[in-house]
Amino acid sequence: MEIWKKQKSLSIESVFVNDQTVCFFISDGRTISMSLSLYAEFNDAEQGPIRNCQIVEDSQAVYWPEFNKTIRLEEVLRD
């Protein structure tokens, strides 16, 4: 007999942002870093607004209100 465990859904536990990179700390222990240069919204932006982000959508995305930009976990995991 096989016992199947229900896979826990992934979520963003925390996020770190500096002037060049955003790091997503994922519930399964992974840390995924992405260059902010991949997103035109952040080009030439000052550090204060870039660092002002919040985890939203039941820990499935990060949102920057000053840029009206959302990066979703599914997008991070796909790249």
PAZAPA-4460 file (N, C-alpha, C; in steps of 0.05 Angstrom, whole numbers, plus 32768, in hexadecimal, padded with zeros to 4 digits):
% residues 79
    n_x    n_y    n_z   ca_x   ca_y   ca_z    c_x    c_y    c_z   seq   type   mol
   8011   7FE9   8000   8000   8000   8000   8012   8019   8000     1      M     A
   800B   802C   7FEF   801A   8045   7FEE   800B   805A   7FFD     2      E     A
   801A   806A   800B   800E   8081   801A   8016   809A   800C     3      I     A
   8003   80AA   8004   8009   80C3   7FF7   8006   80DA   800A     4      W     A
   8019   80EB   800A   8017   8103   801B   800D   811A   800A     5      K     A
   7FFC   8129   8015   7FF2   8141   8007   8009   8155   8007     6      K     A
   8010   815E   7FEF   8025   8172   7FEC   801C   818D   7FF7     7      Q     A
   802C   8198   8008   8026   81B2   8013   8029   81C7   7FFD     8      K     A
   8017   81D9   7FFA   8019   81ED   7FE6   802F   8201   7FEE     9      S     A
   803D   8209   7FDA   8054   821C   7FDE   804A   8238   7FE3    10      L     A
   805A   8247   7FF2   8053   8263   7FF8   806D   8272   7FFC    11      S     A
   806A   828C   7FFA   8081   829E   7FFF   8081   82A4   801D    12      I     A
   8096   829D   802A   8098   82A1   8047   80A3   82BD   804D    13      E     A
   80B6   82C7   803D   80C0   82E2   8041   80CD   82EA   8027    14      S     A
   80D4   8303   8025   80E0   830E   800D   80F5   8323   8016    15      V     A
   810B   8324   8007   8120   8337   800C   8125   8346   7FF2    16      F     A
   8127   8360   7FF3   812B   8370   7FDB   8142   8384   7FE0    17      V     A
   8154   8385   7FCD   8168   839B   7FCD   8166   83A9   7FB2    18      N     A
   8179   83BA   7FAC   8176   83CA   7F94   817A   83BA   7F7A    19      D     A
   8183   83A1   7F7C   8188   8391   7F64   8179   8377   7F63    20      Q     A
   8171   836C   7F7A   8167   8351   7F7C   814E   834F   7F8E    21      T     A
   813D   833C   7F87   8127   8334   7F99   812B   8317   7F9F    22      V     A
   812B   8310   7FB8   812E   82F4   7FC1   8114   82EB   7FCE    23      C     A
   810A   82D4   7FC4   80F2   82C8   7FCF   80FA   82B0   7FE0    24      F     A
   80F1   82B0   7FF9   80F6   8299   800A   80DC   8289   800A    25      F     A
   80DE   8270   7FFF   80C7   825F   7FFA   80C3   824B   8011    26      I     A
   80AB   8244   8016   80A4   8232   802C   80B1   8217   802B    27      S     A
   80BB   820E   8014   80C8   81F4   8013   80E6   81F6   8018    28      D     A
   80F0   820E   8020   810C   8212   8026   811C   821E   8011    29      G     A
   8111   8221   7FF9   8121   822D   7FE3   8122   824C   7FE7    30      R     A
   8137   8257   7FDD   813A   8274   7FDA   813F   8279   7FBC    31      T     A
   812E   8289   7FB0   8130   828F   7F94   8135   82AD   7F91    32      I     A
   814C   82B3   7F84   8154   82CF   7F7F   8150   82D6   7F62    33      S     A
   8145   82EE   7F5E   8141   82F8   7F42   814B   8314   7F40    34      M     A
   8157   831B   7F2A   8160   8336   7F25   8148   8348   7F20    35      S     A
   8148   835F   7F2C   8133   8372   7F27   8134   837E   7F0B    36      L     A
   814B   837B   7EFE   814E   8386   7EE3   813C   8377   7ECF    37      S     A
   8131   8360   7ED8   811E   8351   7EC6   8103   835F   7EC4    38      L     A
   80FF   8373   7ED4   80E5   8381   7ED5   80E9   839E   7ECF    39      Y     A
   80DE   83A8   7EB9   80E1   83C3   7EB1   80D7   83D7   7EC6    40      A     A
   80C3   83CF   7ED6   80B8   83E1   7EEA   80CD   83EB   7EFE    41      E     A
   80E2   83DB   7F02   80F5   83E1   7F16   810E   83F0   7F0B    42      F     A
   8110   83F2   7EF1   8127   8400   7EE5   8127   841D   7EEE    43      N     A
   813E   8426   7EF7   8142   8442   7F01   8132   8449   7F19    44      D     A
   8127   8436   7F27   8118   843C   7F3F   812A   843F   7F57    45      A     A
   8121   844F   7F6A   8130   8453   7F83   812C   843B   7F96    46      E     A
   8140   8438   7FA8   813F   8421   7FBA   8127   8420   7FCC    47      Q     A
   811F   8437   7FD7   8109   8438   7FEA   80F0   842A   7FDF    48      G     A
   80E6   8434   7FC8   80CD   8427   7FBC   80D2   840A   7FB5    49      P     A
   80EA   8402   7FAC   80EF   83E7   7FA4   80ED   83D5   7FBD    50      I     A
   80F6   83DE   7FD3   80F5   83CE   7FEC   80DA   83CD   7FF9    51      R     A
   80C8   83DE   7FF0   80AD   83DF   7FFC   809B   83CB   7FED    52      N     A
   809B   83B3   7FF6   808A   839E   7FEA   807C   838E   8000    53      C     A
   8068   837F   7FF8   805A   836F   800B   8051   8355   7FFF    54      Q     A
   8050   8340   8010   8047   8326   8007   8029   8326   8007    55      I     A
   801D   831E   7FF1   8000   8320   7FED   7FF5   8306   7FE2    56      V     A
   7FDB   8305   7FDD   7FCE   82EE   7FD0   7FD3   82D4   7FDE    57      E     A
   7FCE   82D4   7FF8   7FD3   82BC   8009   7FEF   82B1   8006    58      D     A
   8002   82C3   8007   801F   82BD   8005   8027   82B1   7FEA    59      S     A
   8019   82B8   7FD5   801E   82AE   7FBB   802B   82C3   7FA8    60      Q     A
   802F   82DB   7FB2   8039   82F1   7FA2   8046   8307   7FB3    61      A     A
   8056   8317   7FA6   8062   832F   7FB2   8059   8347   7FA2    62      V     A
   8050   835C   7FB0   8044   8373   7FA3   8054   838C   7FAB    63      Y     A
   805A   839D   7F97   8066   83B7   7F9B   8052   83CD   7F95    64      W     A
   8046   83DA   7FA9   8031   83EE   7FA4   803A   8406   7F93    65      P     A
   8052   8410   7F97   805B   8427   7F88   805D   8422   7F6A    66      E     A
   8061   8408   7F62   8064   8401   7F46   804C   83F2   7F3B    67      F     A
   8039   83EC   7F4D   8022   83DB   7F46   802B   83C2   7F38    68      N     A
   8040   83B5   7F44   804C   839D   7F38   8049   8386   7F4C    69      K     A
   8041   836F   7F41   803E   8357   7F50   804F   8341   7F43    70      T     A
   805F   8333   7F53   806D   831B   7F49   8062   8304   7F58    71      I     A
   8057   82F1   7F4A   804A   82D9   7F56   805E   82C2   7F59    72      R     A
   8059   82B2   7F6D   806B   829B   7F72   806C   8288   7F5A    73      L     A
   8056   8284   7F4D   8056   8272   7F36   8068   827C   7F20    74      E     A
   806B   8296   7F1D   807D   82A3   7F0A   809A   829E   7F12    75      E     A
   80A0   82A1   7F2B   80BB   829D   7F36   80C3   8280   7F32    76      V     A
   80B2   826E   7F38   80B8   8251   7F36   80BB   8248   7F19    77      L     A
   80AE   8255   7F07   80AE   824E   7EEB   80C8   8256   7EDE    78      R     A
   80D3   826D   7EE6   80EC   8277   7ED9   8105   8268   7EE0    79      D     A
***
